[in-house]
């Protein structure tokens, strides 16, 4: 057999399988249930189920760049100065949370949402914090009165993956 120049010469780890009912609890947050499937030195993968109306605390994922795939329900992410950047996603949509981005997640829907998560990076996968950096422009602060809907960017926005 002829060696291929693009293939590794050392033995690589074989492929593996984790059954859906074999996931382990991870990083508890009120109203959210995270389950880890695989966690290596440079990657974390699992699921998150979020109860209807639940809102996580502010947090970031350290050096991990995170991609979420929404399987069911709705997900909302708030990030940026003062938490003013808001993106929402539904079934079949992807969300991206860059490494170090302070954000919080919520479920604005009527039922439990589920997303598959893949994080690439190293270190602690979830770091809870007090909140995002404050906005520097008081005029840019959204009106958060109960009669005013939150400012949202449609998930189809070209900038939606930059949250």
PATOR-746078 format. One line per 2 residues: number of its first residue (from 1); their letters; for each residue y, x, z of N, C-alpha, C, O, CB. Coordinates in steps of 0.1 Angstrom, whole numbers. Atoms other than C-alpha are relative to their C-alpha. Glycine has a CB too. Example, Ala and Ser with C-alpha at 12.3 -4.5 7.8 and 13.67 -1.06 7.14 Angstrom:
2
1> AS> -12,9,0,-45,123,78,12,9,0,12,19,7,0,-10,12  -11,-9,0,-11,137,71,11,-8,8,22,-3,9,5,4,-14
//
This chain:
163
1> XX> -12,8,0,0,0,0,12,9,0,13,19,7,0,-10,12  -12,-7,1,34,13,-9,10,-4,11,12,-16,13,7,-1,-14
3> XX> -10,4,-11,60,15,19,13,-5,-7,17,1,-17,3,12,9  -12,5,5,91,-5,13,12,6,8,11,7,20,1,-16,2
5> XX> -11,-7,-7,124,14,21,8,-8,10,14,-3,19,9,6,-10  -8,8,-9,140,-16,38,-7,-5,12,-2,-12,21,5,-12,-8
7> XX> 8,4,-11,112,-23,62,-1,10,11,-2,22,8,-14,-4,-4  1,-10,-11,110,-7,97,-14,6,-1,-24,0,-4,2,-7,13
9> XX> 13,-7,0,83,19,100,-7,-1,14,-19,0,15,2,15,-3  6,2,-13,78,14,138,-5,-15,1,1,-24,-5,10,3,11
11> XX> 5,13,-2,59,-16,150,10,-8,7,16,-4,17,-13,0,9  -10,9,-5,82,-45,157,-8,-10,9,-20,-12,8,8,-8,-11
13> XX> 6,10,-8,76,-72,183,-5,-11,-9,1,-14,-19,10,-6,11  5,11,9,55,-101,169,9,-12,3,16,-13,13,-14,-3,3
15> XX> -7,13,-2,70,-136,165,-6,-7,12,-17,-4,16,-1,-9,-13  4,7,-12,68,-158,195,4,-15,-1,11,-19,-9,6,6,13
17> XX> -2,14,0,68,-195,204,3,-4,14,-4,0,24,-12,-8,-6  -2,6,-13,83,-214,233,0,-15,-2,8,-21,-9,14,4,7
19> XX> 2,15,2,72,-251,236,12,-7,7,18,-2,17,-13,-5,7  -12,7,-6,100,-276,243,-2,-4,14,8,-5,21,2,-12,-8
21> XX> 2,4,-14,84,-286,276,-2,12,9,-5,11,21,-12,-9,1  1,-12,-8,83,-250,287,13,7,3,13,18,8,-9,10,-7
23> XX> -13,-6,-2,120,-244,289,3,1,15,-3,-7,23,12,-8,-6  -3,-2,-14,134,-232,323,14,-4,3,23,-2,-5,-3,15,4
25> XX> -14,3,-4,165,-244,342,9,12,-1,4,23,3,0,-7,14  -10,-11,1,196,-223,336,14,-5,4,18,-16,1,0,6,-14
27> XX> -14,2,-3,232,-221,349,4,-14,3,10,-21,-6,8,5,-12  -3,14,-4,236,-254,367,15,-3,0,23,5,4,-6,-4,13
29> XX> -14,5,0,268,-274,361,-1,-15,2,-9,-22,-4,7,3,-14  1,14,-2,274,-309,375,2,-8,-13,11,-6,-21,11,-5,10
31> XX> 0,8,12,267,-335,348,-7,6,-12,-8,0,-23,14,-4,-3  6,-7,12,250,-309,325,-13,6,5,-14,11,16,10,10,-5
33> XX> 12,-6,-2,215,-297,323,-3,11,-11,-6,7,-22,-12,-10,1  3,-11,10,211,-263,306,-15,5,2,-19,6,14,10,12,2
35> XX> 13,-5,-1,176,-251,298,-1,12,-9,3,12,-20,-11,-11,-5  1,-12,8,168,-216,286,-14,1,-7,-24,-2,0,2,13,9
37> XX> 12,-2,8,142,-210,259,-4,15,0,-15,19,4,1,-6,-14  2,-14,1,146,-173,253,12,8,5,23,3,2,-4,5,-15
39> XX> -12,-8,-5,168,-146,270,-5,14,-1,-14,19,6,4,-4,14  3,-14,2,167,-110,258,13,7,4,23,1,9,-4,4,-14
41> XX> -12,-8,-3,192,-82,264,12,-3,-8,23,-2,-3,-4,15,-2  -11,3,9,213,-93,235,1,-14,-5,9,-17,-14,0,9,-12
43> XX> 1,14,5,205,-130,230,-4,-10,10,-13,-7,18,-9,-1,-13  4,11,-9,203,-163,249,-1,-12,-8,7,-15,-17,10,-2,12
45> XX> 1,12,7,190,-195,235,-6,-11,9,-14,-8,18,-9,1,-13  5,11,-8,183,-229,249,7,-13,-4,12,-15,-15,3,2,15
47> XX> -6,13,2,196,-265,252,9,-4,11,9,2,22,-11,-11,-2  -8,6,-11,222,-284,271,0,-15,-3,3,-20,-14,15,6,0
49> XX> -1,14,0,220,-321,279,12,-4,9,13,1,20,-13,-7,5  -12,3,-8,254,-336,290,0,-15,1,0,-23,-9,12,5,-7
51> XX> -1,14,-2,257,-370,306,12,-6,-6,23,1,-7,-1,-3,16  -12,7,6,281,-396,291,11,1,10,9,-1,22,-3,-15,-3
53> XX> -12,-1,-8,316,-390,305,1,13,9,11,15,15,0,-11,9  -1,-12,-8,307,-357,322,9,11,-6,10,12,-19,-15,6,1
55> XX> -9,-11,4,332,-328,320,-4,12,9,-4,11,21,15,-4,2  3,-12,-7,322,-293,329,13,6,6,24,2,3,-7,11,-9
57> XX> -11,-8,-5,344,-269,349,4,10,-11,-4,12,-21,-3,7,13  -4,-11,9,363,-242,331,-9,12,1,-12,16,13,15,4,2
59> XX> 9,-11,-1,341,-213,322,1,8,-13,7,4,-23,-14,-4,2  2,-7,12,334,-186,296,-13,6,0,-21,6,10,12,11,-2
61> XX> 13,-6,1,304,-168,283,0,15,-1,-8,21,-9,-8,-7,-12  -1,-15,-1,314,-132,289,1,6,-14,9,2,-23,-11,5,7
63> XX> 1,-7,13,305,-110,259,-8,-7,-10,-11,-2,-21,-5,14,2  8,8,9,284,-137,244,8,-8,-10,17,-15,-6,-10,-9,7
65> XX> -5,9,10,294,-153,211,-9,-11,-1,-21,-9,-3,2,8,-14  8,11,-1,281,-188,212,1,-10,-12,12,-13,-16,3,-8,13
67> XX> 0,11,11,270,-213,185,-8,-11,6,-19,-10,12,-6,5,-13  7,12,-4,260,-249,194,-3,-8,-12,6,-10,-21,8,-7,11
69> XX> 4,10,11,242,-273,171,-2,-13,8,-11,-14,16,-13,4,-8  1,12,-7,247,-309,182,-12,-8,-6,-12,-12,-18,13,-8,-1
71> XX> 12,7,4,213,-327,180,3,-15,1,0,-23,-8,-12,3,9  -3,14,-2,225,-361,194,12,-1,9,16,7,17,-12,-7,7
73> XX> -12,3,-8,256,-377,210,12,7,-5,13,12,-16,-3,4,14  -13,-6,4,291,-363,210,3,11,10,-1,11,22,11,-10,1
75> XX> -4,-11,-8,305,-330,223,15,2,-2,19,2,-14,-8,13,-2  -14,-4,1,341,-321,230,2,13,7,-3,15,18,10,-11,6
77> XX> -4,-13,-6,354,-286,237,15,1,1,22,-1,-9,-6,12,-8  -14,-3,-2,388,-278,251,1,15,3,-6,21,11,6,-9,12
79> XX> -2,-15,-1,401,-242,249,14,3,-3,23,-6,-5,-10,8,-9  -14,-4,4,432,-222,242,9,-1,12,6,-6,22,5,-7,-12
81> XX> -10,1,-11,464,-219,263,1,-14,5,3,-24,-3,13,5,-5  -1,13,-6,465,-248,287,-11,-10,-4,-11,-22,-1,13,-6,-4
83> XX> 11,9,4,432,-262,272,4,-9,-11,-2,-20,-13,-5,-8,11  -6,9,10,453,-276,243,-8,-1,-13,-6,-11,-21,14,4,-3
85> XX> 7,1,12,429,-269,215,-13,-8,3,-21,-4,11,-4,15,-6  12,9,-2,403,-297,213,-7,-2,-13,-1,-6,-23,5,-13,6
87> XX> 8,3,12,375,-300,189,-12,-9,5,-17,-8,16,-6,13,-7  11,9,-3,348,-327,188,-11,1,-11,-7,4,-22,5,-15,1
89> XX> 11,-1,10,314,-327,171,-10,-11,3,-12,-15,15,-6,14,0  10,9,-1,286,-351,165,-13,5,-6,-14,17,-10,3,-14,-6
91> XX> 13,-4,5,249,-350,154,1,7,-14,8,2,-23,-9,-12,-1  0,-8,12,244,-323,127,11,10,-1,11,18,-10,0,-9,-12
93> XX> -11,-9,0,276,-305,135,-2,13,8,-11,13,17,13,-7,5  1,-13,-7,280,-269,147,14,2,7,24,-2,2,-3,12,-9
95> XX> -12,-4,-7,305,-256,172,-1,15,3,-12,20,5,2,-8,14  0,-14,-3,315,-220,179,9,3,12,20,-2,12,4,9,-12
97> XX> -8,-4,-11,327,-205,212,0,15,0,-10,21,3,-5,-6,14  0,-15,1,339,-169,207,-2,6,14,1,0,24,14,5,-5
99> XX> 2,-8,-13,330,-143,234,14,0,8,24,2,2,-4,14,-3  -11,0,-9,354,-146,264,9,-12,-1,19,-13,7,8,12,-3
101> XX> -8,11,1,369,-179,253,-2,-10,12,-12,-15,14,-2,-8,-13  1,10,-11,377,-200,284,1,-14,-6,10,-17,-14,12,3,10
103> XX> 1,14,6,368,-236,277,-8,-9,10,-13,-4,20,-8,0,-13  9,10,-7,352,-267,291,-5,-10,-10,1,-12,-20,8,-7,12
105> XX> 7,9,9,328,-291,276,0,-14,6,0,-15,18,-15,5,-3  1,13,-6,326,-328,279,-8,-9,-11,-10,-5,-22,14,-7,3
107> XX> 7,10,9,307,-358,264,8,-13,0,8,-20,10,-14,-2,5  -8,12,0,331,-385,253,-8,-12,-5,-2,-23,-6,12,2,-10
109> XX> 8,11,5,302,-407,241,-5,-9,11,-3,-7,22,-11,6,-8  6,10,-9,283,-435,256,-14,4,6,-19,-2,15,-1,-14,-6
111> XX> 14,-5,-4,249,-417,259,0,15,2,10,22,-1,-10,-5,-10  2,-15,-3,236,-383,269,0,7,-14,-6,3,-23,-13,2,7
113> XX> -1,-9,12,244,-356,243,-10,11,2,-13,15,13,14,5,-3  9,-11,0,220,-328,234,4,10,-10,7,6,-22,-15,-4,-2
115> XX> -3,-10,9,228,-295,218,-9,12,2,-14,15,13,15,5,1  7,-12,0,209,-264,209,10,12,0,20,11,-8,-10,2,-12
117> XX> -10,-11,-2,227,-232,220,-7,14,-4,-18,16,0,5,0,14  4,-14,2,224,-196,207,12,9,4,22,7,-2,-6,2,-15
119> XX> -10,-9,-4,244,-169,224,-4,15,-4,-16,19,0,3,-1,15  3,-14,3,245,-133,210,10,8,8,22,7,7,2,3,-15
121> XX> -9,-8,-8,259,-107,234,-9,5,12,-21,4,12,12,-7,5  7,-5,-12,250,-91,267,8,-4,13,19,-8,12,-2,15,0
123> XX> -7,3,-13,258,-97,304,-3,-14,4,-12,-20,-1,14,2,-1  2,13,-6,260,-129,324,4,-10,-11,15,-10,-16,9,-2,12
125> XX> -3,10,11,258,-159,300,10,-10,4,16,-16,-5,-12,-7,-3  -10,10,-4,281,-182,321,8,5,12,2,8,22,-7,-14,3
127> XX> -9,-4,-11,311,-173,342,10,-11,3,18,-14,-6,7,14,-4  -10,11,-4,330,-201,360,13,6,4,14,16,11,-6,-8,12
129> XX> -14,-4,-3,368,-197,363,8,-12,4,4,-23,2,6,7,-13  -9,11,-4,397,-217,376,6,-8,-12,8,-20,-10,12,6,8
131> XX> -6,7,11,411,-226,342,5,9,-11,4,21,-9,11,-10,4  -5,-8,11,426,-214,309,13,6,4,20,1,13,0,-8,-13
133> XX> -13,-6,-2,457,-193,307,10,-12,-3,7,-21,-11,3,12,-10  -10,11,2,488,-216,310,6,1,-14,7,12,-20,10,0,11
135> XX> -7,0,12,506,-226,279,14,7,2,19,6,13,3,-15,-6  -13,-7,-1,537,-205,272,12,-8,-5,23,-4,-3,0,13,-8
137> XX> -11,9,5,557,-233,256,-2,-14,6,-10,-22,2,-1,-1,-16  1,13,-7,563,-263,279,1,-12,-10,-5,-22,-7,11,-1,10
139> XX> -1,11,10,572,-284,248,-13,-2,-7,-15,-13,-13,11,3,-10  13,2,6,537,-278,235,-10,-6,8,-21,-10,3,-5,14,-5
141> XX> 10,6,-9,520,-293,265,-3,-14,-4,7,-22,-7,5,0,15  3,14,4,502,-325,255,3,-9,12,2,-6,23,-15,-1,-4
143> XX> -2,10,-10,510,-357,273,-13,-5,4,-21,-9,-4,9,-12,-6  14,3,-5,480,-363,295,0,-13,8,-9,-15,16,-5,11,9
145> XX> 0,12,-7,490,-397,308,-12,-9,-5,-17,-7,-16,14,-8,-3  12,8,4,462,-423,307,1,-8,-13,-9,-11,-19,-4,-9,12
147> XX> -2,8,12,478,-442,278,0,8,-12,1,3,-23,13,-8,1  0,-8,12,478,-412,255,-13,6,-3,-19,13,6,11,11,2
149> XX> 13,-6,3,447,-402,237,1,16,-1,12,21,-3,-6,-5,-13  -1,-14,1,438,-365,238,3,5,-14,-1,-1,-24,-13,7,5
151> XX> -2,-6,13,450,-343,210,-13,7,-5,-19,15,2,12,11,1  13,-6,6,420,-335,188,2,5,-14,10,0,-21,-11,-11,1
153> XX> 1,-5,14,413,-316,157,-13,-5,-5,-23,-4,1,1,16,-1  12,5,6,388,-332,134,-10,11,-2,-7,22,-5,2,-7,-13
155> XX> 10,-11,1,355,-313,134,-2,5,-14,-9,15,-16,-14,-6,5  0,-5,14,359,-310,96,11,10,-3,12,14,-14,0,-12,-9
157> XX> -11,-9,3,390,-289,100,-5,14,-3,-15,19,3,9,0,12  4,-14,3,388,-254,85,1,9,12,-6,19,12,8,5,-12
159> XX> -2,-9,-12,399,-240,118,-10,-4,11,-9,2,22,14,-1,5  8,5,-11,373,-260,138,-10,11,6,-14,10,17,-8,-12,-4
161> XX> 9,-10,-5,350,-230,140,7,12,7,0,22,11,-9,6,-11  -7,-10,-6,377,-209,156,3,-3,15,12,3,20,13,4,-7
163> X> -3,4,-14,377,-226,191,-5,10,10,-3,8,22,-6,-13,3
//
